[in-house]
Amino acid sequence: MPLPRGATTGFVVERALPRSSLLRVRLRTGRTHQIRVHLEAIGHPVVGDAVYAGRSPGETYGLERQFLHAARLAFDHPVTGARVDVRSPLPEDLAAALAQAERRGGPSTATPRSG
């Protein structure tokens, strides 16, 4: 059985909302479910996360999924060594959920976006 490996996640609050927060999360390691596990561990589970938050994803700001989005992904290409830096705007469903959270509040959970 392999030994457990450490995982480090950093975050800053981008916007405090009535009953949740929009976070910018930076992974220093890359482990399965890292963002979800770390945020739940500090009492701020990801909105729409039925596994770690214990809620049905459809019950939070109208989402059918977790409020997670990779706004930016950057790495060195494994063959060429060239830097790959890709950015993506917030998808419509997450933008609508964020607008709903800003208007009327909602569950007492965090709404992270990785970047």
N, C-alpha and C positions, 0 to 999 in steps of 0.2 A: 504494500500500500504506500503510495507516495506521500511525502510530508506536505502539510498545508503550506501554501505560499502566501506571503503578505499581499495586501492590496491597499493602495492609497488613493483617496478621492478628495479633491479640493473643490470648494464652491464659493460663490459670492451671490448675495441676494441682488438681483437686478431690479425687482419690483415687489414691494410688499403689498399684498391685496387684502381685502377684508378678512378672509379666513384661510388664505393660502399664500404662497410666495412663488414668484418666478425666479428660478435659479439658473446661473451659468455654472455648469459643472465641468471640471477638468480632471480627466483620468490620468493618473501618474503610472498606473499599471493597467492591465486589461484582463479582468477576470469576468467569468460568466455571472450575469446579474449584479455586477458590482455596484452600479448606481442604485438599483432598487434595494439591495441588501443594506448598504451603508445609510441611505436616507431613512429607511424604516428603523434601523438600529438607533437613530437619534430622535425618533418620534415624529418624523416628517416623511411619510411614505409618498410615493409618486401617485398623483391623481390617476385614477383609472386602473390601478394595479390590483387586480382581483386576488393575486397570490399573496403579495406581501402586505397590502393594505387591508385585506379581508373584505373587500367590497366588489360588487359587480361593476365592471368597467362602464356599463350603460347608465349607472347611477350618478356619475360625476360630470357635471357640466355638459351633459349630452354626449360624452365621448363613447366610442365603441372600442377604444384601445387605451393604452397608457399614454400619458402626456410626456413623451420622450421624443426628442428630435436632435439629430446631429446637425447643428448649424454649420459646423466646420470639421473637416477631417484632414489631417496633414500627416504625411509620413514620407520616408525615403523609399523610392522604388527599389524592390529587392534585386532587380537585375541591373538596371542602369545607374542606380544610386541618385537619380534626379529627384528633387523634392516634388512631391505631389501634394497640392493644396486645393481642396474642393470645398465650396461653400454652398449652402442651400437655404432658401428662405423658409420661414415657418409655413407649414402646410395649412390649407384652408380650414380643416376641421380643428386643428389646434388653435388657430387664430380666433375662430368662433368660440371655442371653449374659454380662451383667455379673455375675450370680450365679455362673455357671460360671467366669468369670475370677477371681473372688474366692476360690473354693473350691480350684481346682487349678492356677492359672496357665495359661500358654498361650504363644502366639507373642510374641516380643519386639517389640511394636508399640504404638502409642498408640491409645486408643479415644475419640476426641473426640465431643463433643456440642456443637452450636452453640447459642448462647443469647444 
